[in-house]
Amino acid sequence: MTLVPQISRLGERAIVLSFPTMDSQQQSLALQGKLWWFATECRHSGDFDDIVPGMNNLTLFLARDFDISDWESRLQRLWQQAKYREPDRKRIVIPVIYGGDSGPDLDSVAKYHALTRAQLIALHSDAEYRVYFLGFLPGFAYLGGLPSRLHTPRHANPRLMVPAGSVGIGGQMTGIYPSAAPGGWQLLGHTQIPLFDPTSDSPSLLMPGDYVTFSPVEDGT
């Protein structure tokens, strides 16, 4: 079935491309790949200040007071040409200290899934992940590819502060907190790798389409 986007306005100079038939938790690498292609094509137009991919959606901010109705029609036509784009992206290995003070939820997540600590660490670190999109915090990459055996609900009551570098699971995705912030993800471990540098020309280490794997460097106790 061909997915047809819903195109709607966000304020006076922004347009949202979304797919209401897709549940917000559904992961589709094929759809994300088309959105990456679509974002690249729109950037080439020079008409947008910013283009922000999300899960199953894309938000486009017009640079000037263009006729927004004209762009709504153009986006519908452009989507008909959309194709999966496999970006030329990086492969990044993130060293992680699992468990202990570094991963305070490791034991409870292992118990939730009837796994040993070693089995949980192996499942999480053996998988290869893709960056679907950035959001929540600057440089926070939502990583798809988490084994279904590890899908875990977020905490009902989020922590008031999660340390920068914390590696966690939130539902069907895994991710790394680039900075300290409140959060409800299940924390498995911690990395010392800096993920976001606002002074850099490329401030975010991880970008949509990148491949990510985790390498256990020590089992925290």
DRENPA-3360 file (N, C-alpha, C; in nm, 2 decimals, always signed):
BEGIN
1 = MTLVPQIS = +0.08/-0.12/+0.00/+0.00/+0.00/+0.00/+0.09/+0.12/+0.00 ~ +0.06/+0.22/-0.09/+0.13/+0.34/-0.09/+0.08/+0.44/+0.01 ~ +0.17/+0.49/+0.09/+0.13/+0.58/+0.20/+0.11/+0.72/+0.14 ~ +0.00/+0.78/+0.17/-0.02/+0.92/+0.13/-0.01/+1.01/+0.24 ~ +0.08/+1.12/+0.23/+0.10/+1.20/+0.34/-0.01/+1.30/+0.36 ~ -0.03/+1.34/+0.49/-0.11/+1.45/+0.52/-0.03/+1.57/+0.54 ~ -0.06/+1.68/+0.46/+0.02/+1.80/+0.47/-0.06/+1.91/+0.54 ~ -0.01/+1.96/+0.64/-0.08/+2.06/+0.72/+0.01/+2.18/+0.76;
9 = RLGERAIV = -0.05/+2.29/+0.79/+0.03/+2.41/+0.83/+0.06/+2.41/+0.98 ~ +0.18/+2.46/+1.01/+0.21/+2.49/+1.15/+0.25/+2.63/+1.16 ~ +0.16/+2.72/+1.20/+0.18/+2.86/+1.20/+0.17/+2.91/+1.06 ~ +0.24/+3.03/+1.04/+0.23/+3.10/+0.91/+0.34/+3.05/+0.81 ~ +0.45/+3.00/+0.86/+0.56/+2.97/+0.77/+0.62/+2.83/+0.79 ~ +0.54/+2.74/+0.83/+0.59/+2.60/+0.85/+0.48/+2.50/+0.80 ~ +0.53/+2.39/+0.75/+0.45/+2.28/+0.69/+0.49/+2.15/+0.75 ~ +0.39/+2.07/+0.79/+0.42/+1.94/+0.85/+0.37/+1.83/+0.75;
17 = LSFPTMDS = +0.46/+1.74/+0.72/+0.43/+1.62/+0.64/+0.42/+1.50/+0.73 ~ +0.30/+1.44/+0.74/+0.28/+1.33/+0.84/+0.20/+1.22/+0.78 ~ +0.19/+1.11/+0.85/+0.12/+0.99/+0.80/+0.03/+0.94/+0.91 ~ -0.09/+0.99/+0.92/-0.18/+0.96/+1.03/-0.22/+0.81/+1.04 ~ -0.20/+0.74/+0.93/-0.23/+0.60/+0.93/-0.13/+0.52/+1.00 ~ -0.01/+0.58/+1.02/+0.10/+0.51/+1.09/+0.09/+0.55/+1.24 ~ +0.09/+0.45/+1.33/+0.10/+0.47/+1.47/+0.23/+0.54/+1.50 ~ +0.23/+0.63/+1.60/+0.34/+0.71/+1.64/+0.46/+0.62/+1.68;
25 = QQQSLALQ = +0.43/+0.50/+1.73/+0.53/+0.41/+1.77/+0.58/+0.31/+1.66 ~ +0.51/+0.31/+1.55/+0.55/+0.22/+1.44/+0.69/+0.27/+1.38 ~ +0.78/+0.18/+1.36/+0.91/+0.21/+1.30/+0.91/+0.15/+1.16 ~ +0.94/+0.24/+1.06/+0.95/+0.19/+0.92/+1.07/+0.26/+0.86 ~ +1.18/+0.17/+0.85/+1.30/+0.23/+0.79/+1.27/+0.27/+0.65 ~ +1.18/+0.20/+0.57/+1.15/+0.24/+0.44/+1.09/+0.38/+0.43 ~ +1.00/+0.41/+0.52/+0.94/+0.54/+0.53/+1.04/+0.65/+0.57 ~ +1.12/+0.62/+0.67/+1.22/+0.71/+0.72/+1.32/+0.74/+0.60;
33 = GKLWWFAT = +1.36/+0.64/+0.53/+1.45/+0.66/+0.41/+1.39/+0.75/+0.31 ~ +1.26/+0.74/+0.29/+1.19/+0.83/+0.19/+1.19/+0.97/+0.25 ~ +1.17/+0.99/+0.38/+1.17/+1.12/+0.44/+1.31/+1.18/+0.43 ~ +1.42/+1.10/+0.45/+1.55/+1.15/+0.44/+1.57/+1.21/+0.29 ~ +1.53/+1.13/+0.19/+1.54/+1.17/+0.05/+1.46/+1.30/+0.03 ~ +1.34/+1.31/+0.09/+1.25/+1.42/+0.07/+1.31/+1.55/+0.13 ~ +1.37/+1.53/+0.25/+1.44/+1.64/+0.32/+1.55/+1.70/+0.24 ~ +1.63/+1.61/+0.18/+1.74/+1.65/+0.09/+1.69/+1.73/-0.03;
41 = ECRHSGDF = +1.59/+1.68/-0.09/+1.53/+1.75/-0.21/+1.48/+1.89/-0.17 ~ +1.42/+1.90/-0.06/+1.37/+2.03/-0.02/+1.48/+2.13/+0.02 ~ +1.59/+2.07/+0.08/+1.70/+2.16/+0.11/+1.76/+2.22/-0.01 ~ +1.76/+2.14/-0.12/+1.82/+2.19/-0.24/+1.74/+2.30/-0.30 ~ +1.62/+2.32/-0.26/+1.54/+2.43/-0.32/+1.58/+2.57/-0.26 ~ +1.64/+2.57/-0.15/+1.69/+2.69/-0.08/+1.57/+2.77/-0.02 ~ +1.45/+2.72/-0.02/+1.34/+2.79/+0.03/+1.31/+2.77/+0.17 ~ +1.39/+2.69/+0.24/+1.36/+2.65/+0.38/+1.47/+2.69/+0.47;
49 = DDIVPGMN = +1.43/+2.75/+0.59/+1.53/+2.78/+0.69/+1.58/+2.66/+0.77 ~ +1.48/+2.57/+0.79/+1.52/+2.45/+0.86/+1.42/+2.33/+0.82 ~ +1.47/+2.21/+0.83/+1.39/+2.09/+0.79/+1.42/+1.99/+0.90 ~ +1.32/+1.95/+0.97/+1.33/+1.86/+1.09/+1.26/+1.73/+1.07 ~ +1.34/+1.62/+1.05/+1.27/+1.49/+1.04/+1.23/+1.44/+1.18 ~ +1.12/+1.38/+1.19/+1.07/+1.31/+1.31/+1.04/+1.17/+1.28 ~ +0.97/+1.10/+1.37/+0.93/+0.96/+1.35/+0.80/+0.97/+1.27 ~ +0.81/+0.93/+1.14/+0.70/+0.92/+1.05/+0.65/+1.06/+1.01;
57 = NLTLFLAR = +0.74/+1.16/+1.02/+0.69/+1.30/+0.99/+0.81/+1.39/+0.95 ~ +0.78/+1.50/+0.89/+0.88/+1.60/+0.85/+0.82/+1.74/+0.87 ~ +0.90/+1.83/+0.93/+0.85/+1.96/+0.95/+0.95/+2.05/+0.87 ~ +0.89/+2.14/+0.79/+0.96/+2.23/+0.70/+0.93/+2.37/+0.73 ~ +1.03/+2.45/+0.76/+1.02/+2.59/+0.80/+1.06/+2.68/+0.68 ~ +0.97/+2.75/+0.62/+0.99/+2.84/+0.51/+1.09/+2.95/+0.55 ~ +1.18/+2.99/+0.46/+1.28/+3.09/+0.49/+1.22/+3.23/+0.48 ~ +1.12/+3.24/+0.39/+1.06/+3.37/+0.36/+0.91/+3.36/+0.34;
65 = DFDISDWE = +0.84/+3.47/+0.32/+0.70/+3.47/+0.30/+0.66/+3.42/+0.17 ~ +0.69/+3.29/+0.14/+0.64/+3.23/+0.02/+0.49/+3.20/+0.02 ~ +0.43/+3.17/-0.09/+0.29/+3.13/-0.09/+0.29/+2.99/-0.04 ~ +0.24/+2.98/+0.09/+0.24/+2.85/+0.15/+0.15/+2.75/+0.08 ~ +0.04/+2.80/+0.02/-0.05/+2.71/-0.05/+0.02/+2.64/-0.17 ~ +0.11/+2.72/-0.24/+0.18/+2.67/-0.35/+0.28/+2.56/-0.31 ~ +0.34/+2.58/-0.19/+0.44/+2.48/-0.14/+0.36/+2.35/-0.10 ~ +0.24/+2.37/-0.05/+0.16/+2.25/-0.01/+0.14/+2.16/-0.13;
73 = SRLQRLWQ = +0.10/+2.22/-0.24/+0.08/+2.15/-0.36/+0.21/+2.09/-0.42 ~ +0.32/+2.16/-0.41/+0.44/+2.11/-0.46/+0.49/+1.99/-0.38 ~ +0.47/+2.00/-0.25/+0.51/+1.89/-0.17/+0.43/+1.76/-0.20 ~ +0.30/+1.77/-0.23/+0.22/+1.66/-0.26/+0.28/+1.59/-0.39 ~ +0.31/+1.68/-0.49/+0.37/+1.62/-0.61/+0.51/+1.56/-0.59 ~ +0.59/+1.63/-0.51/+0.72/+1.58/-0.49/+0.72/+1.44/-0.42 ~ +0.62/+1.42/-0.32/+0.61/+1.30/-0.25/+0.59/+1.18/-0.35 ~ +0.52/+1.21/-0.46/+0.49/+1.10/-0.55/+0.62/+1.05/-0.62;
81 = QAKYREPD = +0.72/+1.13/-0.62/+0.85/+1.09/-0.67/+0.95/+1.04/-0.57 ~ +0.90/+1.04/-0.44/+0.99/+1.01/-0.33/+1.04/+0.86/-0.34 ~ +1.16/+0.84/-0.31/+1.22/+0.70/-0.31/+1.31/+0.68/-0.19 ~ +1.33/+0.56/-0.16/+1.41/+0.53/-0.04/+1.55/+0.58/-0.07 ~ +1.61/+0.66/+0.03/+1.74/+0.71/+0.02/+1.83/+0.65/+0.12 ~ +1.93/+0.58/+0.08/+2.03/+0.52/+0.18/+2.14/+0.62/+0.19 ~ +2.14/+0.70/+0.30/+2.24/+0.81/+0.31/+2.38/+0.75/+0.32 ~ +2.48/+0.83/+0.28/+2.62/+0.80/+0.30/+2.66/+0.84/+0.44;
89 = RKRIVIPV = +2.63/+0.75/+0.53/+2.64/+0.79/+0.67/+2.76/+0.71/+0.74 ~ +2.78/+0.76/+0.86/+2.89/+0.71/+0.95/+2.85/+0.58/+1.02 ~ +2.95/+0.50/+1.05/+2.93/+0.38/+1.14/+3.01/+0.42/+1.27 ~ +2.93/+0.42/+1.38/+2.99/+0.47/+1.50/+2.98/+0.36/+1.61 ~ +3.09/+0.34/+1.68/+3.09/+0.24/+1.79/+3.09/+0.32/+1.92 ~ +2.99/+0.30/+2.01/+2.98/+0.37/+2.14/+3.02/+0.28/+2.25 ~ +3.14/+0.31/+2.32/+3.17/+0.22/+2.44/+3.08/+0.25/+2.55 ~ +3.03/+0.15/+2.62/+2.93/+0.16/+2.72/+2.97/+0.08/+2.85;
97 = IYGGDSGP = +2.96/+0.15/+2.96/+2.97/+0.08/+3.09/+2.83/+0.04/+3.13 ~ +2.80/-0.09/+3.13/+2.67/-0.14/+3.17/+2.65/-0.16/+3.31 ~ +2.54/-0.13/+3.37/+2.50/-0.17/+3.50/+2.56/-0.09/+3.61 ~ +2.53/-0.13/+3.74/+2.58/-0.05/+3.85/+2.53/+0.09/+3.85 ~ +2.61/+0.18/+3.91/+2.57/+0.32/+3.91/+2.55/+0.38/+3.77 ~ +2.62/+0.32/+3.67/+2.61/+0.37/+3.53/+2.48/+0.33/+3.47 ~ +2.42/+0.22/+3.51/+2.30/+0.17/+3.45/+2.20/+0.12/+3.56 ~ +2.14/+0.21/+3.63/+2.07/+0.17/+3.75/+1.94/+0.09/+3.72;
105 = DLDSVAKY = +1.90/+0.08/+3.59/+1.78/+0.01/+3.56/+1.81/-0.13/+3.50 ~ +1.94/-0.16/+3.48/+1.98/-0.28/+3.41/+1.91/-0.41/+3.47 ~ +1.92/-0.42/+3.61/+1.87/-0.54/+3.67/+1.72/-0.55/+3.66 ~ +1.65/-0.44/+3.68/+1.50/-0.44/+3.67/+1.46/-0.47/+3.53 ~ +1.53/-0.42/+3.43/+1.49/-0.45/+3.29/+1.52/-0.60/+3.26 ~ +1.63/-0.65/+3.31/+1.66/-0.79/+3.29/+1.55/-0.88/+3.35 ~ +1.51/-0.84/+3.47/+1.40/-0.92/+3.54/+1.27/-0.91/+3.46 ~ +1.24/-0.79/+3.41/+1.12/-0.77/+3.34/+1.11/-0.86/+3.22;
113 = HALTRAQL = +1.22/-0.89/+3.15/+1.23/-0.97/+3.03/+1.27/-1.12/+3.06 ~ +1.29/-1.15/+3.19/+1.33/-1.28/+3.23/+1.47/-1.32/+3.17 ~ +1.56/-1.22/+3.17/+1.69/-1.24/+3.12/+1.80/-1.22/+3.23 ~ +1.91/-1.28/+3.21/+2.03/-1.25/+3.30/+2.09/-1.12/+3.26 ~ +2.17/-1.06/+3.35/+2.24/-0.94/+3.31/+2.32/-0.95/+3.18 ~ +2.39/-1.07/+3.18/+2.48/-1.09/+3.06/+2.40/-1.10/+2.93 ~ +2.28/-1.17/+2.94/+2.20/-1.18/+2.82/+2.14/-1.05/+2.78 ~ +2.10/-0.97/+2.87/+2.05/-0.83/+2.83/+2.16/-0.75/+2.77;
121 = IALHSDAE = +2.28/-0.75/+2.83/+2.39/-0.67/+2.77/+2.42/-0.72/+2.63 ~ +2.43/-0.86/+2.62/+2.46/-0.91/+2.48/+2.36/-0.87/+2.38 ~ +2.23/-0.88/+2.41/+2.12/-0.85/+2.32/+2.13/-0.70/+2.28 ~ +2.16/-0.62/+2.38/+2.16/-0.47/+2.35/+2.28/-0.43/+2.27 ~ +2.40/-0.50/+2.30/+2.52/-0.46/+2.23/+2.55/-0.53/+2.10 ~ +2.48/-0.64/+2.08/+2.50/-0.72/+1.95/+2.42/-0.66/+1.84 ~ +2.32/-0.58/+1.86/+2.24/-0.52/+1.76/+2.31/-0.40/+1.69 ~ +2.27/-0.38/+1.56/+2.31/-0.26/+1.49/+2.19/-0.17/+1.48;
129 = YRVYFLGF = +2.21/-0.05/+1.51/+2.10/+0.05/+1.52/+2.12/+0.15/+1.41 ~ +2.00/+0.22/+1.37/+2.01/+0.33/+1.28/+1.95/+0.45/+1.35 ~ +2.01/+0.57/+1.32/+1.95/+0.69/+1.37/+1.83/+0.73/+1.29 ~ +1.71/+0.72/+1.35/+1.59/+0.76/+1.27/+1.57/+0.91/+1.27 ~ +1.59/+0.97/+1.38/+1.58/+1.12/+1.38/+1.64/+1.17/+1.51 ~ +1.66/+1.30/+1.52/+1.70/+1.37/+1.64/+1.59/+1.45/+1.70 ~ +1.58/+1.45/+1.83/+1.48/+1.52/+1.90/+1.49/+1.52/+2.05 ~ +1.40/+1.57/+2.12/+1.39/+1.58/+2.27/+1.49/+1.67/+2.32;
137 = LPGFAYLG = +1.62/+1.65/+2.30/+1.73/+1.73/+2.34/+1.82/+1.75/+2.22 ~ +1.90/+1.86/+2.21/+2.00/+1.88/+2.10/+2.10/+1.76/+2.10 ~ +2.10/+1.69/+1.99/+2.19/+1.58/+1.97/+2.14/+1.45/+2.02 ~ +2.01/+1.44/+2.07/+1.95/+1.32/+2.12/+1.90/+1.24/+2.00 ~ +1.97/+1.12/+1.97/+1.94/+1.04/+1.85/+1.84/+0.93/+1.90 ~ +1.73/+0.92/+1.83/+1.64/+0.80/+1.85/+1.69/+0.69/+1.76 ~ +1.73/+0.58/+1.82/+1.79/+0.47/+1.75/+1.69/+0.35/+1.73 ~ +1.66/+0.32/+1.60/+1.58/+0.21/+1.57/+1.66/+0.08/+1.55;
145 = GLPSRLHT = +1.60/-0.03/+1.57/+1.67/-0.16/+1.56/+1.68/-0.23/+1.69 ~ +1.62/-0.18/+1.79/+1.62/-0.25/+1.92/+1.55/-0.38/+1.91 ~ +1.62/-0.49/+1.95/+1.55/-0.62/+1.94/+1.42/-0.62/+2.02 ~ +1.32/-0.69/+1.96/+1.18/-0.68/+2.02/+1.18/-0.74/+2.16 ~ +1.28/-0.83/+2.18/+1.29/-0.89/+2.32/+1.32/-0.78/+2.43 ~ +1.37/-0.67/+2.38/+1.41/-0.56/+2.48/+1.31/-0.45/+2.48 ~ +1.21/-0.45/+2.41/+1.11/-0.34/+2.41/+1.06/-0.32/+2.56 ~ +1.07/-0.21/+2.61/+1.04/-0.18/+2.75/+0.98/-0.05/+2.77;
153 = PRHANPRL = +0.87/-0.05/+2.85/+0.80/+0.08/+2.87/+0.89/+0.18/+2.95 ~ +0.87/+0.31/+2.92/+0.94/+0.41/+3.00/+0.88/+0.41/+3.15 ~ +0.96/+0.47/+3.24/+0.91/+0.48/+3.37/+0.78/+0.57/+3.38 ~ +0.69/+0.52/+3.46/+0.57/+0.60/+3.48/+0.60/+0.73/+3.54 ~ +0.70/+0.74/+3.63/+0.74/+0.86/+3.69/+0.88/+0.89/+3.65 ~ +0.90/+0.98/+3.56/+1.04/+1.01/+3.51/+1.13/+1.06/+3.62 ~ +1.26/+1.03/+3.61/+1.36/+1.09/+3.70/+1.37/+1.24/+3.67 ~ +1.40/+1.31/+3.78/+1.41/+1.46/+3.77/+1.54/+1.49/+3.70;
161 = MVPAGSVG = +1.64/+1.41/+3.70/+1.76/+1.44/+3.63/+1.83/+1.31/+3.59 ~ +1.86/+1.29/+3.46/+1.94/+1.18/+3.40/+2.07/+1.23/+3.36 ~ +2.18/+1.17/+3.40/+2.32/+1.22/+3.37/+2.34/+1.22/+3.22 ~ +2.42/+1.31/+3.17/+2.47/+1.31/+3.03/+2.54/+1.18/+3.01 ~ +2.52/+1.12/+2.89/+2.59/+1.00/+2.85/+2.52/+0.87/+2.89 ~ +2.40/+0.89/+2.96/+2.32/+0.77/+2.99/+2.26/+0.70/+2.87 ~ +2.28/+0.57/+2.87/+2.23/+0.49/+2.76/+2.10/+0.42/+2.81 ~ +1.99/+0.44/+2.74/+1.87/+0.38/+2.79/+1.77/+0.32/+2.68;
169 = IGGQMTGI = +1.66/+0.27/+2.73/+1.56/+0.21/+2.64/+1.43/+0.29/+2.67 ~ +1.36/+0.33/+2.56/+1.23/+0.39/+2.58/+1.14/+0.33/+2.48 ~ +1.05/+0.24/+2.52/+0.96/+0.17/+2.43/+1.04/+0.08/+2.33 ~ +1.02/+0.11/+2.20/+1.09/+0.03/+2.10/+1.22/+0.09/+2.05 ~ +1.27/+0.19/+2.12/+1.39/+0.25/+2.08/+1.50/+0.26/+2.19 ~ +1.62/+0.28/+2.15/+1.73/+0.30/+2.24/+1.79/+0.43/+2.21 ~ +1.86/+0.49/+2.31/+1.92/+0.62/+2.28/+2.02/+0.66/+2.39 ~ +2.08/+0.77/+2.37/+2.18/+0.82/+2.46/+2.15/+0.97/+2.50;
177 = YPSAAPGG = +2.15/+1.00/+2.62/+2.13/+1.14/+2.66/+2.25/+1.22/+2.64 ~ +2.25/+1.32/+2.55/+2.37/+1.40/+2.52/+2.40/+1.50/+2.63 ~ +2.30/+1.53/+2.71/+2.32/+1.63/+2.82/+2.23/+1.59/+2.94 ~ +2.25/+1.64/+3.05/+2.17/+1.60/+3.17/+2.03/+1.66/+3.15 ~ +1.93/+1.59/+3.18/+1.79/+1.63/+3.17/+1.70/+1.54/+3.24 ~ +1.58/+1.59/+3.27/+1.48/+1.49/+3.32/+1.44/+1.39/+3.21 ~ +1.41/+1.27/+3.26/+1.38/+1.17/+3.16/+1.32/+1.04/+3.22 ~ +1.25/+0.97/+3.14/+1.18/+0.84/+3.19/+1.23/+0.72/+3.12;
185 = WQLLGHTQ = +1.34/+0.72/+3.05/+1.39/+0.60/+2.98/+1.46/+0.51/+3.09 ~ +1.46/+0.38/+3.05/+1.52/+0.28/+3.14/+1.67/+0.28/+3.11 ~ +1.75/+0.31/+3.22/+1.89/+0.34/+3.20/+1.97/+0.21/+3.22 ~ +2.04/+0.17/+3.11/+2.12/+0.04/+3.11/+2.27/+0.07/+3.13 ~ +2.32/+0.18/+3.10/+2.46/+0.21/+3.10/+2.49/+0.35/+3.08 ~ +2.62/+0.37/+3.06/+2.67/+0.51/+3.04/+2.79/+0.51/+2.95 ~ +2.81/+0.62/+2.87/+2.92/+0.63/+2.78/+2.99/+0.77/+2.81 ~ +3.12/+0.78/+2.79/+3.19/+0.90/+2.81/+3.20/+0.98/+2.68;
193 = IPLFDPTS = +3.15/+0.92/+2.57/+3.16/+0.98/+2.44/+3.08/+1.11/+2.43 ~ +3.13/+1.23/+2.40/+3.05/+1.35/+2.39/+2.97/+1.34/+2.26 ~ +2.84/+1.37/+2.28/+2.74/+1.36/+2.16/+2.71/+1.49/+2.10 ~ +2.72/+1.60/+2.17/+2.68/+1.73/+2.12/+2.78/+1.84/+2.16 ~ +2.83/+1.92/+2.06/+2.92/+2.03/+2.09/+2.87/+2.15/+2.01 ~ +2.80/+2.24/+2.08/+2.74/+2.36/+2.01/+2.84/+2.45/+1.94 ~ +2.97/+2.43/+1.98/+3.07/+2.52/+1.91/+3.13/+2.46/+1.78 ~ +3.09/+2.34/+1.75/+3.14/+2.27/+1.63/+3.05/+2.30/+1.51;
201 = DSPSLLMP = +3.12/+2.29/+1.39/+3.04/+2.31/+1.27/+2.94/+2.20/+1.25 ~ +2.97/+2.08/+1.30/+2.87/+1.97/+1.30/+2.85/+1.93/+1.45 ~ +2.76/+2.00/+1.52/+2.75/+1.99/+1.66/+2.71/+1.85/+1.71 ~ +2.63/+1.78/+1.63/+2.58/+1.65/+1.68/+2.67/+1.54/+1.62 ~ +2.71/+1.45/+1.71/+2.79/+1.34/+1.66/+2.71/+1.24/+1.58 ~ +2.58/+1.22/+1.61/+2.50/+1.13/+1.54/+2.40/+1.21/+1.46 ~ +2.38/+1.16/+1.33/+2.29/+1.22/+1.24/+2.19/+1.12/+1.18 ~ +2.07/+1.16/+1.13/+1.98/+1.06/+1.07/+2.05/+0.98/+0.97;
209 = GDYVTFSP = +2.03/+0.84/+0.98/+2.08/+0.75/+0.88/+2.21/+0.68/+0.93 ~ +2.28/+0.74/+1.03/+2.40/+0.68/+1.09/+2.37/+0.54/+1.15 ~ +2.48/+0.46/+1.14/+2.47/+0.33/+1.20/+2.54/+0.34/+1.34 ~ +2.49/+0.27/+1.44/+2.54/+0.28/+1.57/+2.54/+0.14/+1.63 ~ +2.66/+0.11/+1.69/+2.66/-0.02/+1.78/+2.72/+0.02/+1.91 ~ +2.69/-0.06/+2.01/+2.74/-0.04/+2.15/+2.84/-0.15/+2.18 ~ +2.95/-0.10/+2.25/+3.06/-0.20/+2.28/+3.07/-0.20/+2.44 ~ +3.04/-0.31/+2.50/+3.06/-0.31/+2.65/+3.21/-0.30/+2.68;
217 = VEDGT = +3.24/-0.20/+2.77/+3.38/-0.19/+2.81/+3.40/-0.23/+2.95 ~ +3.29/-0.24/+3.03/+3.30/-0.28/+3.17/+3.16/-0.30/+3.22 ~ +3.15/-0.40/+3.30/+3.02/-0.43/+3.37/+3.02/-0.36/+3.50 ~ +2.95/-0.24/+3.51/+2.95/-0.17/+3.63/+2.90/-0.25/+3.75 ~ +2.95/-0.22/+3.86/+2.91/-0.29/+3.98/+2.87/-0.19/+4.09;
% end
